[in-house]
């Protein structure tokens, strides 16, 4: 049940960000934010978050603490390395037209998704 609630919160945030990008398309552009880059960044971050969430969830089933900590570290490293690699590739493909406001907003969304993910995982841990 808590898995559904967490995934629903992630999906709602994803839809909200895309709705804002659609409704305020011209306003975002006039403020220097490329809505297409922002929506692409949002999509990439939500995919990484869902993969990471399932890694953490499967790690919770581990019988040893080291198994769980390995999945925590693995999910964190996956998201971090993927985010850095994607920004690096984007900077090489579009060096002149790289849209920094969209990248900064996407990195902020990364933190918000990570908060939702960790809140969901922590709500599934047994209380002592």
ChimeraX commands (.cxc) that place a marker at each C-alpha (Angstrom):
marker #1 position 0.00,0.00,0.00 radius 0.5
marker #1 position 2.79,2.45,0.88 radius 0.5
marker #1 position 4.50,1.61,-2.39 radius 0.5
marker #1 position 1.45,2.78,-4.32 radius 0.5
marker #1 position 1.23,5.96,-2.26 radius 0.5
marker #1 position 4.88,6.80,-2.90 radius 0.5
marker #1 position 4.63,6.01,-6.62 radius 0.5
marker #1 position 1.44,8.09,-6.81 radius 0.5
marker #1 position 3.22,11.06,-5.24 radius 0.5
marker #1 position 6.07,10.69,-7.75 radius 0.5
marker #1 position 3.60,10.47,-10.64 radius 0.5
marker #1 position 1.63,13.49,-9.42 radius 0.5
marker #1 position 4.77,15.60,-9.16 radius 0.5
marker #1 position 5.80,14.50,-12.66 radius 0.5
marker #1 position 2.39,15.45,-14.06 radius 0.5
marker #1 position 2.35,18.75,-12.15 radius 0.5
marker #1 position 5.73,19.82,-13.51 radius 0.5
marker #1 position 4.70,18.91,-17.06 radius 0.5
marker #1 position 1.39,20.73,-16.62 radius 0.5
marker #1 position 3.21,23.85,-15.41 radius 0.5
marker #1 position 5.56,23.62,-18.40 radius 0.5
marker #1 position 2.57,23.36,-20.73 radius 0.5
marker #1 position 0.48,26.11,-19.16 radius 0.5
marker #1 position 3.31,28.60,-18.67 radius 0.5
marker #1 position 5.27,27.75,-21.82 radius 0.5
marker #1 position 5.64,31.33,-23.04 radius 0.5
marker #1 position 6.31,32.68,-19.56 radius 0.5
marker #1 position 9.07,30.15,-18.98 radius 0.5
marker #1 position 10.63,30.98,-22.33 radius 0.5
marker #1 position 10.53,34.72,-21.61 radius 0.5
marker #1 position 12.37,34.05,-18.33 radius 0.5
marker #1 position 15.11,32.08,-20.09 radius 0.5
marker #1 position 13.89,28.58,-19.21 radius 0.5
marker #1 position 13.53,26.11,-22.08 radius 0.5
marker #1 position 10.36,24.11,-21.32 radius 0.5
marker #1 position 11.45,21.25,-23.59 radius 0.5
marker #1 position 14.73,20.81,-21.72 radius 0.5
marker #1 position 12.88,21.08,-18.41 radius 0.5
marker #1 position 10.33,18.42,-19.39 radius 0.5
marker #1 position 13.11,16.15,-20.67 radius 0.5
marker #1 position 15.04,16.64,-17.43 radius 0.5
marker #1 position 11.87,15.90,-15.45 radius 0.5
marker #1 position 11.34,12.68,-17.41 radius 0.5
marker #1 position 14.93,11.55,-16.87 radius 0.5
marker #1 position 14.80,12.33,-13.14 radius 0.5
marker #1 position 11.48,10.49,-12.64 radius 0.5
marker #1 position 12.81,7.40,-14.46 radius 0.5
marker #1 position 15.96,7.41,-12.31 radius 0.5
marker #1 position 13.83,7.89,-9.18 radius 0.5
marker #1 position 11.58,4.94,-9.97 radius 0.5
marker #1 position 14.57,2.69,-10.68 radius 0.5
marker #1 position 16.23,3.83,-7.47 radius 0.5
marker #1 position 13.02,3.34,-5.48 radius 0.5
marker #1 position 12.72,-0.26,-6.60 radius 0.5
marker #1 position 16.39,-0.86,-5.84 radius 0.5
marker #1 position 15.88,0.47,-2.31 radius 0.5
marker #1 position 12.68,-1.50,-1.89 radius 0.5
marker #1 position 14.39,-4.73,-2.90 radius 0.5
marker #1 position 17.30,-3.87,-0.60 radius 0.5
marker #1 position 14.90,-3.60,2.33 radius 0.5
marker #1 position 14.15,-7.32,1.89 radius 0.5
marker #1 position 17.82,-8.13,2.43 radius 0.5
marker #1 position 18.53,-10.15,5.55 radius 0.5
marker #1 position 21.81,-8.35,6.24 radius 0.5
marker #1 position 22.54,-4.72,6.94 radius 0.5
marker #1 position 25.40,-4.72,4.47 radius 0.5
marker #1 position 23.05,-5.92,1.72 radius 0.5
marker #1 position 20.70,-3.04,2.39 radius 0.5
marker #1 position 23.52,-0.50,2.56 radius 0.5
marker #1 position 24.89,-1.81,-0.74 radius 0.5
marker #1 position 21.57,-1.13,-2.46 radius 0.5
marker #1 position 21.36,2.33,-0.85 radius 0.5
marker #1 position 24.83,3.21,-2.11 radius 0.5
marker #1 position 24.14,1.63,-5.50 radius 0.5
marker #1 position 20.90,3.57,-6.01 radius 0.5
marker #1 position 22.56,6.82,-4.96 radius 0.5
marker #1 position 25.54,6.25,-7.26 radius 0.5
marker #1 position 23.26,5.28,-10.16 radius 0.5
marker #1 position 21.32,8.51,-9.93 radius 0.5
marker #1 position 24.35,10.70,-9.36 radius 0.5
marker #1 position 26.49,9.24,-12.15 radius 0.5
marker #1 position 23.56,9.16,-14.59 radius 0.5
marker #1 position 22.70,12.80,-13.85 radius 0.5
marker #1 position 26.30,13.94,-14.29 radius 0.5
marker #1 position 26.68,11.90,-17.49 radius 0.5
marker #1 position 23.48,13.31,-18.98 radius 0.5
marker #1 position 24.51,16.89,-18.18 radius 0.5
marker #1 position 27.97,16.21,-19.67 radius 0.5
marker #1 position 26.50,14.78,-22.89 radius 0.5
marker #1 position 24.05,17.70,-23.12 radius 0.5
marker #1 position 26.91,20.18,-22.68 radius 0.5
marker #1 position 28.85,18.52,-25.51 radius 0.5
marker #1 position 25.86,18.31,-27.87 radius 0.5
marker #1 position 24.65,21.87,-27.33 radius 0.5
marker #1 position 27.53,23.94,-25.91 radius 0.5
marker #1 position 26.35,27.26,-27.36 radius 0.5
marker #1 position 22.69,26.85,-26.51 radius 0.5
marker #1 position 22.99,25.07,-23.16 radius 0.5
marker #1 position 20.08,26.22,-20.99 radius 0.5
marker #1 position 21.39,26.54,-17.43 radius 0.5
marker #1 position 18.09,27.61,-15.79 radius 0.5
marker #1 position 16.42,24.39,-16.99 radius 0.5
marker #1 position 19.34,22.32,-15.71 radius 0.5
marker #1 position 19.25,24.01,-12.29 radius 0.5
marker #1 position 15.48,23.47,-12.03 radius 0.5
marker #1 position 15.94,19.82,-13.04 radius 0.5
marker #1 position 18.57,19.38,-10.33 radius 0.5
marker #1 position 16.14,20.92,-7.82 radius 0.5
marker #1 position 13.50,18.44,-9.02 radius 0.5
marker #1 position 16.08,15.69,-8.43 radius 0.5
marker #1 position 16.18,16.73,-4.77 radius 0.5
marker #1 position 12.38,16.87,-4.47 radius 0.5
marker #1 position 11.98,13.42,-6.03 radius 0.5
marker #1 position 14.72,12.07,-3.75 radius 0.5
marker #1 position 12.88,13.48,-0.72 radius 0.5
marker #1 position 9.63,11.77,-1.79 radius 0.5
marker #1 position 11.49,8.52,-2.47 radius 0.5
marker #1 position 13.28,8.49,0.90 radius 0.5
marker #1 position 10.12,9.48,2.76 radius 0.5
marker #1 position 8.35,6.53,1.14 radius 0.5
marker #1 position 11.15,4.09,1.92 radius 0.5
marker #1 position 11.43,5.27,5.52 radius 0.5
marker #1 position 7.68,4.89,6.00 radius 0.5
marker #1 position 8.06,1.19,5.10 radius 0.5
marker #1 position 10.73,0.45,7.69 radius 0.5
marker #1 position 9.51,-1.39,10.76 radius 0.5
marker #1 position 9.03,0.75,13.85 radius 0.5
marker #1 position 10.72,-0.41,17.05 radius 0.5
marker link #1:1,2 radius 0.2
marker link #1:2,3 radius 0.2
marker link #1:3,4 radius 0.2
marker link #1:4,5 radius 0.2
marker link #1:5,6 radius 0.2
marker link #1:6,7 radius 0.2
marker link #1:7,8 radius 0.2
marker link #1:8,9 radius 0.2
marker link #1:9,10 radius 0.2
marker link #1:10,11 radius 0.2
marker link #1:11,12 radius 0.2
marker link #1:12,13 radius 0.2
marker link #1:13,14 radius 0.2
marker link #1:14,15 radius 0.2
marker link #1:15,16 radius 0.2
marker link #1:16,17 radius 0.2
marker link #1:17,18 radius 0.2
marker link #1:18,19 radius 0.2
marker link #1:19,20 radius 0.2
marker link #1:20,21 radius 0.2
marker link #1:21,22 radius 0.2
marker link #1:22,23 radius 0.2
marker link #1:23,24 radius 0.2
marker link #1:24,25 radius 0.2
marker link #1:25,26 radius 0.2
marker link #1:26,27 radius 0.2
marker link #1:27,28 radius 0.2
marker link #1:28,29 radius 0.2
marker link #1:29,30 radius 0.2
marker link #1:30,31 radius 0.2
marker link #1:31,32 radius 0.2
marker link #1:32,33 radius 0.2
marker link #1:33,34 radius 0.2
marker link #1:34,35 radius 0.2
marker link #1:35,36 radius 0.2
marker link #1:36,37 radius 0.2
marker link #1:37,38 radius 0.2
marker link #1:38,39 radius 0.2
marker link #1:39,40 radius 0.2
marker link #1:40,41 radius 0.2
marker link #1:41,42 radius 0.2
marker link #1:42,43 radius 0.2
marker link #1:43,44 radius 0.2
marker link #1:44,45 radius 0.2
marker link #1:45,46 radius 0.2
marker link #1:46,47 radius 0.2
marker link #1:47,48 radius 0.2
marker link #1:48,49 radius 0.2
marker link #1:49,50 radius 0.2
marker link #1:50,51 radius 0.2
marker link #1:51,52 radius 0.2
marker link #1:52,53 radius 0.2
marker link #1:53,54 radius 0.2
marker link #1:54,55 radius 0.2
marker link #1:55,56 radius 0.2
marker link #1:56,57 radius 0.2
marker link #1:57,58 radius 0.2
marker link #1:58,59 radius 0.2
marker link #1:59,60 radius 0.2
marker link #1:60,61 radius 0.2
marker link #1:61,62 radius 0.2
marker link #1:62,63 radius 0.2
marker link #1:63,64 radius 0.2
marker link #1:64,65 radius 0.2
marker link #1:65,66 radius 0.2
marker link #1:66,67 radius 0.2
marker link #1:67,68 radius 0.2
marker link #1:68,69 radius 0.2
marker link #1:69,70 radius 0.2
marker link #1:70,71 radius 0.2
marker link #1:71,72 radius 0.2
marker link #1:72,73 radius 0.2
marker link #1:73,74 radius 0.2
marker link #1:74,75 radius 0.2
marker link #1:75,76 radius 0.2
marker link #1:76,77 radius 0.2
marker link #1:77,78 radius 0.2
marker link #1:78,79 radius 0.2
marker link #1:79,80 radius 0.2
marker link #1:80,81 radius 0.2
marker link #1:81,82 radius 0.2
marker link #1:82,83 radius 0.2
marker link #1:83,84 radius 0.2
marker link #1:84,85 radius 0.2
marker link #1:85,86 radius 0.2
marker link #1:86,87 radius 0.2
marker link #1:87,88 radius 0.2
marker link #1:88,89 radius 0.2
marker link #1:89,90 radius 0.2
marker link #1:90,91 radius 0.2
marker link #1:91,92 radius 0.2
marker link #1:92,93 radius 0.2
marker link #1:93,94 radius 0.2
marker link #1:94,95 radius 0.2
marker link #1:95,96 radius 0.2
marker link #1:96,97 radius 0.2
marker link #1:97,98 radius 0.2
marker link #1:98,99 radius 0.2
marker link #1:99,100 radius 0.2
marker link #1:100,101 radius 0.2
marker link #1:101,102 radius 0.2
marker link #1:102,103 radius 0.2
marker link #1:103,104 radius 0.2
marker link #1:104,105 radius 0.2
marker link #1:105,106 radius 0.2
marker link #1:106,107 radius 0.2
marker link #1:107,108 radius 0.2
marker link #1:108,109 radius 0.2
marker link #1:109,110 radius 0.2
marker link #1:110,111 radius 0.2
marker link #1:111,112 radius 0.2
marker link #1:112,113 radius 0.2
marker link #1:113,114 radius 0.2
marker link #1:114,115 radius 0.2
marker link #1:115,116 radius 0.2
marker link #1:116,117 radius 0.2
marker link #1:117,118 radius 0.2
marker link #1:118,119 radius 0.2
marker link #1:119,120 radius 0.2
marker link #1:120,121 radius 0.2
marker link #1:121,122 radius 0.2
marker link #1:122,123 radius 0.2
marker link #1:123,124 radius 0.2
marker link #1:124,125 radius 0.2
marker link #1:125,126 radius 0.2
marker link #1:126,127 radius 0.2
marker link #1:127,128 radius 0.2
view
